[in-house]
Structure formats: C-alpha cells, structure tokens
Amino acid sequence: MKKYSKRLKTYEKIDFDTKEIIAGMSRLKGARRKPTSLALEEELLEEL
C-alpha cells in the first residue's frame, strides 16, 4: 500500500542554512548511501 504525505499549510516558508547542509554533507562523504526518491511539489523544487 502506497502512502503519500502532503506539505502542511503550516510550512509555507522553509529557511535552509547552507553552512549546516555543507557540514552535514562533509560528515557523510564516503559513507554508504542508499538511493531514494521523493516526490516534491513544483514550487518547492524550484525553490531548492
């Protein structure tokens, strides 16, 4: 059974801290990874 989550109205604007994202990526460099997929709304995809 597939389940889908929808973006909540309470999350209209999400702020990303690029320094934290880069630091997190650095910690995971070389770590084992598992491919995933995620369906995003067109607006959110453009913002990212």
C-alpha positions as a printed NumPy array, in Angstrom:
array([[ 0.   ,  0.   ,  0.   ],
       [ 1.444,  3.374, -1.003],
       [ 1.175,  6.28 ,  1.385],
       [ 1.717,  9.881,  0.425],
       [ 2.408, 12.818,  2.682],
       [ 1.325, 16.269,  1.703],
       [ 3.034, 19.501,  2.573],
       [ 1.391, 21.02 ,  5.62 ],
       [-0.021, 24.519,  5.35 ],
       [ 1.993, 25.456,  8.461],
       [ 5.22 , 25.05 ,  6.468],
       [ 4.731, 27.822,  3.948],
       [ 8.35 , 29.002,  4.026],
       [11.35 , 26.87 ,  4.949],
       [14.727, 28.506,  5.528],
       [17.827, 26.435,  4.795],
       [21.169, 27.026,  6.495],
       [23.677, 26.259,  3.734],
       [26.624, 26.068,  6.146],
       [24.885, 23.325,  8.144],
       [23.955, 21.44 ,  4.973],
       [27.535, 21.539,  3.69 ],
       [28.876, 20.455,  7.107],
       [26.442, 17.521,  7.112],
       [27.484, 16.525,  3.607],
       [31.143, 16.63 ,  4.644],
       [30.473, 14.263,  7.551],
       [28.77 , 11.788,  5.226],
       [31.377, 11.917,  2.47 ],
       [32.425,  8.36 ,  1.665],
       [29.658,  6.884,  3.835],
       [27.437,  4.148,  2.47 ],
       [24.412,  5.549,  0.742],
       [21.079,  4.112, -0.259],
       [19.31 ,  5.545, -3.318],
       [15.904,  7.06 , -2.589],
       [13.279,  9.049, -4.416],
       [10.973, 11.763, -3.228],
       [ 8.056, 13.452, -4.945],
       [ 8.189, 17.216, -4.466],
       [ 5.786, 19.943, -5.457],
       [ 6.968, 22.025, -8.417],
       [ 7.197, 25.223, -6.307],
       [ 9.358, 23.578, -3.667],
       [11.593, 22.039, -6.303],
       [12.167, 25.437, -7.91 ],
       [12.927, 26.983, -4.509],
       [15.502, 24.295, -3.716]])
